Each structure stands twice: as structure tokens, then as C-alpha cells.
């Protein structure tokens, strides 16, 4: 980023523009682009937004979704091979995995291909109880 040297020019002293200024501007721009693209690779999910998780997905809507207890979960969306959505009523549990009830919501399943099993497996499944948070996450995923 070029500094202002107007006071030197008023004295009749001309400053030669160095390529260092241009290189610094270019480096700052590159770093901003890297930060933006890196932030798109990670999806931040928080329990305070009505989001629940499960790492033990069961077919037939028998999956128990538990609160996010670590405050926030970061998902590397670049490591996901497939994404599926479900809408319906799902089981919810507490921090001790005890059933507390059922709730309506939207689920996103994050799939990864397993070389060992030779098929796709679900890495994580997230239940969104608010349309706003579900929409925010879908919008983020579409921008990646």
C-alpha cells in the first residue's frame, strides 16, 4: 500500500515509485482472497442457533440428535463427497443421550466415500430446528 509523500513533492523532491509498493498491494490482495476462500471451506455450526448433531445416523428416522455441547462445530466442507437433505420429525436427546422428545426440522447428512468399506458413509448429520439457520447453511454450501 503506497504511502503519501505529498509533503516531499511540495519541496520539489520527487519520489520514485518502487515495485515494493505494488508487490505489497498484490500480497495483501492475495492474502484476503486466501482468507475468504478458506472461510468458505469451513462451516460453523452452533447449538445456540437450534442445531443438533449425530454421528450415528440410522435409516428410518431413528437417529437421535444431540445438542452441540462444545459451543461450536467446524465442518470442513471440502472433505465431503455428497450431501443429502431430509425434512420431517426427528428424535432429540440431551447431553447424556437420553430421549427428550421429537421435533420438526431439516436434516443435512454429510457423506464421505470410505475406501475400506467401498461405499459412502455419513460422517455427520445435523438437525436444524429453525428455517433461518437451515437456510443460512444451505446458502453457505451453495457458495462453495
N, C-alpha and C positions, 0 to 999 in steps of 0.2 A: 504494500500500500504506500503510495507516494506521499511524502511529507510536503508541506507547503514551505517553500523557500522564497516567498514574495518579498520579504524584507531584504534579502540579498540582491534580488533583481533591482530593487529601488536604489541600491548603491552602485548599480552598474556591473555587478558581478553576476555572470550567467552560470547556472548550474547545468552540467551535462547530465542528461538523464541516463542512469545506468540500467543495465538489464537486470540488476538485482531486484529493483522495484517491481519490474514486470514478472520476474520469477516468483517473488513473494506473493504477488496477487494471484498468480496461477496456482501456487501451492495452497493458499487459503481456499480458493475455489474448489480444488481437488479434494481437500480435507472435508469441506462442507458436503460435497457430493458423497464421499465415503460414509460420513456420519448419517446422512439421510438414507442411503441405501442400506446401511447396517441396521438402522432403527426399523426399517420395513421388514427385515428378516426376522425380527423378534416380535412376538405378540404378547402383550402384557395383559394378564387376567387377574382380577382381584375379587375376593369374596364380598367386599362391600358393595359391589355392583350387582349382586344377585346371581353370581356364577358359582357353580358347583362342579366337582371333578370326580372322575372314576378312572382307575387304571385297570379295572377288572370288568370289561364290557361283557354282557351276557345277551345273547339273542333273545328276542321276545319281550323286550322292555322290562326285564327282570333286573337290570343293572341298578345298583344303589349308588346314588350320587351324594358325595360328602362335601361339606364346606371346605373351601380353600383355607387351610389353617396357617400357612406361612406368610399370610398377608398378600402375597403376590406370586403368581406363577408366570415364568417367561417360557414361551414356546418358540423354538427355532423353526419357523415355517419352511425354511429351505430343506429341512430334513424330512419333510412329509411327502409321501408319494401319492396319496389320494385323500380326499376329504368327502365325507358324506354327511347329510343332514337328516334329522328326524324331527317331527312335531308330534306332541301328544302329552300324555300324563306319565310322569316318571316317579320312581321311589326316591325319597330323600332320607338321609341318615344324619346323625350328629357326629361330633368329633370322635366318638367311641364306636362308630359304625352301627349304632342302634337305630332301627327304623323309627322315624318320627312322623311320617306321612307321605302323601303323594301331592304332586303339584304339576300344573300345566307349564309347558315351556318348549324351548327349541334346543336340540342337541346337535353338536358338531363332533364328529368322530374323525380323529387324525390317524391315518393309516400309514404304515411303513412296510416295504417288502422285506421279508425275512429270508435270507439265503439258506439258513438252517432248515426252516420249515417249508421253503419253496412256495410261499404264499404271502398274501398281505395279512398283517396283524394290526390290531388297533393299539397304538401307543398310548393315547389318552382320549378320553371322551369328556366333553364339557356340556353341562346343562345351564341354559340361560333362562332365568325366570322373568326377565324384563325384555321387552321387544327392543328398547333403546340400546341395551348393551349387545344384544344379538346383532342388531343392525350395524353397530359400530365395528364389531369384529368382522362381519361379512364384508363391509366396505374396506377394511384394512387388508383382508385377504385378497380381495379383487385388485387392490393396487400393487400387489407384489408381483 
